[in-house]
Amino acid sequence: MTHLPDASEHPMRLLAVRDTPLSLDEVYAAVGDDAAGGTALFVGTVRDHDGGRPVASLEYSAHPAAEAELRRVAEKVAADFPVRAMAAVHRTGHLAVGDVAVVAAVSCPHRAEAFAACARLVEDLKHEVPIWKRQIFVDGAEEWVGAC
């Protein structure tokens, strides 16, 4: 897990890939900033279906460089938006339906910027950070899915 300095030095406050349950409160607290008028928080959870098939559980695996890639992605987003503070944490290991898989939050001076930056952070994380999921379906079949 990477803890970073406050926004006066760097907007990235918390970036991590963990094999333990995630805390929405921790991520939200990490992006608190008195100069931010908007904070967007995204929570990704394990759903009970995919492509019309019932899902029993998921297993996330991450490349050893996943945290470094998460930092790279976050820095790109922060360069394109007036980010005051940013945090993103992704879970690895076995997750049941309803478990939290990813939490991301961004604080900006205004709400529209916070929404846009958070959406971009989540999309880029999904497509660029080397984290993979194995879906286990109710019928026992399994399927590997690319990033996130």
TORKOL-4160 file (C-alpha; in steps of 0.2 Angstrom, whole numbers, padded with zeros to 4 digits, m for minus):
148
<pt num="1" X="0000" Y="0000" Z="0000"/>
<pt num="2" X="0006" Y="0017" Z="m0004"/>
<pt num="3" X="0002" Y="0032" Z="0007"/>
<pt num="4" X="0007" Y="0049" Z="m0001"/>
<pt num="5" X="0008" Y="0067" Z="0005"/>
<pt num="6" X="m0006" Y="0079" Z="0006"/>
<pt num="7" X="m0012" Y="0089" Z="m0009"/>
<pt num="8" X="m0001" Y="0103" Z="m0006"/>
<pt num="9" X="0013" Y="0092" Z="m0011"/>
<pt num="10" X="0004" Y="0078" Z="m0021"/>
<pt num="11" X="m0014" Y="0074" Z="m0024"/>
<pt num="12" X="m0012" Y="0055" Z="m0023"/>
<pt num="13" X="m0017" Y="0051" Z="m0005"/>
<pt num="14" X="m0020" Y="0032" Z="m0005"/>
<pt num="15" X="m0016" Y="0020" Z="m0019"/>
<pt num="16" X="m0016" Y="0001" Z="m0015"/>
<pt num="17" X="m0019" Y="m0017" Z="m0021"/>
<pt num="18" X="m0024" Y="m0027" Z="m0006"/>
<pt num="19" X="m0030" Y="m0045" Z="m0001"/>
<pt num="20" X="m0040" Y="m0039" Z="0013"/>
<pt num="21" X="m0058" Y="m0031" Z="0014"/>
<pt num="22" X="m0059" Y="m0013" Z="0008"/>
<pt num="23" X="m0065" Y="0002" Z="0018"/>
<pt num="24" X="m0076" Y="0015" Z="0010"/>
<pt num="25" X="m0073" Y="0026" Z="0025"/>
<pt num="26" X="m0054" Y="0025" Z="0023"/>
<pt num="27" X="m0055" Y="0030" Z="0005"/>
<pt num="28" X="m0067" Y="0044" Z="0008"/>
<pt num="29" X="m0057" Y="0051" Z="0022"/>
<pt num="30" X="m0041" Y="0050" Z="0012"/>
<pt num="31" X="m0048" Y="0063" Z="m0001"/>
<pt num="32" X="m0054" Y="0076" Z="0011"/>
<pt num="33" X="m0049" Y="0093" Z="0006"/>
<pt num="34" X="m0055" Y="0110" Z="0012"/>
<pt num="35" X="m0052" Y="0117" Z="m0006"/>
<pt num="36" X="m0063" Y="0104" Z="m0014"/>
<pt num="37" X="m0081" Y="0108" Z="m0018"/>
<pt num="38" X="m0085" Y="0091" Z="m0025"/>
<pt num="39" X="m0080" Y="0073" Z="m0020"/>
<pt num="40" X="m0085" Y="0058" Z="m0031"/>
<pt num="41" X="m0084" Y="0041" Z="m0024"/>
<pt num="42" X="m0085" Y="0025" Z="m0034"/>
<pt num="43" X="m0088" Y="0008" Z="m0026"/>
<pt num="44" X="m0087" Y="m0008" Z="m0037"/>
<pt num="45" X="m0095" Y="m0024" Z="m0030"/>
<pt num="46" X="m0096" Y="m0042" Z="m0036"/>
<pt num="47" X="m0113" Y="m0044" Z="m0044"/>
<pt num="48" X="m0123" Y="m0061" Z="m0045"/>
<pt num="49" X="m0123" Y="m0062" Z="m0064"/>
<pt num="50" X="m0113" Y="m0059" Z="m0080"/>
<pt num="51" X="m0118" Y="m0061" Z="m0098"/>
<pt num="52" X="m0135" Y="m0069" Z="m0092"/>
<pt num="53" X="m0125" Y="m0082" Z="m0081"/>
<pt num="54" X="m0127" Y="m0083" Z="m0062"/>
<pt num="55" X="m0110" Y="m0079" Z="m0054"/>
<pt num="56" X="m0106" Y="m0088" Z="m0037"/>
<pt num="57" X="m0090" Y="m0079" Z="m0034"/>
<pt num="58" X="m0074" Y="m0070" Z="m0041"/>
<pt num="59" X="m0056" Y="m0071" Z="m0038"/>
<pt num="60" X="m0044" Y="m0057" Z="m0042"/>
<pt num="61" X="m0026" Y="m0058" Z="m0046"/>
<pt num="62" X="m0013" Y="m0044" Z="m0048"/>
<pt num="63" X="0004" Y="m0043" Z="m0056"/>
<pt num="64" X="0017" Y="m0038" Z="m0044"/>
<pt num="65" X="0018" Y="m0021" Z="m0054"/>
<pt num="66" X="0000" Y="m0017" Z="m0052"/>
<pt num="67" X="0002" Y="m0004" Z="m0038"/>
<pt num="68" X="0015" Y="0005" Z="m0049"/>
<pt num="69" X="0003" Y="0005" Z="m0064"/>
<pt num="70" X="m0011" Y="0011" Z="m0053"/>
<pt num="71" X="0000" Y="0026" Z="m0048"/>
<pt num="72" X="0004" Y="0029" Z="m0066"/>
<pt num="73" X="m0014" Y="0029" Z="m0071"/>
<pt num="74" X="m0018" Y="0040" Z="m0056"/>
<pt num="75" X="m0005" Y="0053" Z="m0061"/>
<pt num="76" X="m0011" Y="0054" Z="m0079"/>
<pt num="77" X="m0029" Y="0058" Z="m0072"/>
<pt num="78" X="m0022" Y="0071" Z="m0060"/>
<pt num="79" X="m0013" Y="0079" Z="m0074"/>
<pt num="80" X="m0029" Y="0081" Z="m0084"/>
<pt num="81" X="m0040" Y="0087" Z="m0070"/>
<pt num="82" X="m0039" Y="0100" Z="m0056"/>
<pt num="83" X="m0038" Y="0086" Z="m0043"/>
<pt num="84" X="m0036" Y="0091" Z="m0025"/>
<pt num="85" X="m0035" Y="0073" Z="m0019"/>
<pt num="86" X="m0036" Y="0055" Z="m0026"/>
<pt num="87" X="m0037" Y="0038" Z="m0019"/>
<pt num="88" X="m0040" Y="0021" Z="m0026"/>
<pt num="89" X="m0039" Y="0003" Z="m0019"/>
<pt num="90" X="m0042" Y="m0013" Z="m0027"/>
<pt num="91" X="m0045" Y="m0030" Z="m0019"/>
<pt num="92" X="m0037" Y="m0046" Z="m0024"/>
<pt num="93" X="m0041" Y="m0064" Z="m0018"/>
<pt num="94" X="m0058" Y="m0073" Z="m0017"/>
<pt num="95" X="m0073" Y="m0062" Z="m0016"/>
<pt num="96" X="m0091" Y="m0067" Z="m0014"/>
<pt num="97" X="m0106" Y="m0059" Z="m0022"/>
<pt num="98" X="m0109" Y="m0042" Z="m0014"/>
<pt num="99" X="m0091" Y="m0040" Z="m0008"/>
<pt num="100" X="m0082" Y="m0023" Z="m0013"/>
<pt num="101" X="m0069" Y="m0026" Z="m0026"/>
<pt num="102" X="m0063" Y="m0008" Z="m0029"/>
<pt num="103" X="m0066" Y="0009" Z="m0021"/>
<pt num="104" X="m0060" Y="0025" Z="m0030"/>
<pt num="105" X="m0063" Y="0043" Z="m0025"/>
<pt num="106" X="m0058" Y="0060" Z="m0032"/>
<pt num="107" X="m0060" Y="0078" Z="m0024"/>
<pt num="108" X="m0059" Y="0093" Z="m0035"/>
<pt num="109" X="m0064" Y="0111" Z="m0034"/>
<pt num="110" X="m0081" Y="0108" Z="m0043"/>
<pt num="111" X="m0093" Y="0092" Z="m0044"/>
<pt num="112" X="m0092" Y="0090" Z="m0063"/>
<pt num="113" X="m0073" Y="0089" Z="m0062"/>
<pt num="114" X="m0074" Y="0077" Z="m0048"/>
<pt num="115" X="m0087" Y="0066" Z="m0057"/>
<pt num="116" X="m0076" Y="0066" Z="m0073"/>
<pt num="117" X="m0060" Y="0063" Z="m0065"/>
<pt num="118" X="m0067" Y="0048" Z="m0055"/>
<pt num="119" X="m0075" Y="0040" Z="m0070"/>
<pt num="120" X="m0059" Y="0042" Z="m0079"/>
<pt num="121" X="m0049" Y="0035" Z="m0065"/>
<pt num="122" X="m0060" Y="0019" Z="m0064"/>
<pt num="123" X="m0060" Y="0016" Z="m0083"/>
<pt num="124" X="m0041" Y="0018" Z="m0084"/>
<pt num="125" X="m0038" Y="0007" Z="m0069"/>
<pt num="126" X="m0050" Y="m0006" Z="m0077"/>
<pt num="127" X="m0041" Y="m0006" Z="m0094"/>
<pt num="128" X="m0023" Y="m0002" Z="m0089"/>
<pt num="129" X="m0019" Y="m0009" Z="m0072"/>
<pt num="130" X="m0014" Y="m0028" Z="m0073"/>
<pt num="131" X="m0027" Y="m0035" Z="m0062"/>
<pt num="132" X="m0037" Y="m0050" Z="m0068"/>
<pt num="133" X="m0053" Y="m0059" Z="m0062"/>
<pt num="134" X="m0058" Y="m0077" Z="m0063"/>
<pt num="135" X="m0077" Y="m0078" Z="m0063"/>
<pt num="136" X="m0084" Y="m0094" Z="m0055"/>
<pt num="137" X="m0102" Y="m0097" Z="m0061"/>
<pt num="138" X="m0115" Y="m0106" Z="m0051"/>
<pt num="139" X="m0114" Y="m0121" Z="m0062"/>
<pt num="140" X="m0096" Y="m0123" Z="m0058"/>
<pt num="141" X="m0089" Y="m0117" Z="m0075"/>
<pt num="142" X="m0075" Y="m0104" Z="m0074"/>
<pt num="143" X="m0070" Y="m0089" Z="m0085"/>
<pt num="144" X="m0054" Y="m0078" Z="m0084"/>
<pt num="145" X="m0058" Y="m0060" Z="m0089"/>
<pt num="146" X="m0045" Y="m0047" Z="m0093"/>
<pt num="147" X="m0041" Y="m0032" Z="m0083"/>
<pt num="148" X="m0053" Y="m0030" Z="m0069"/>
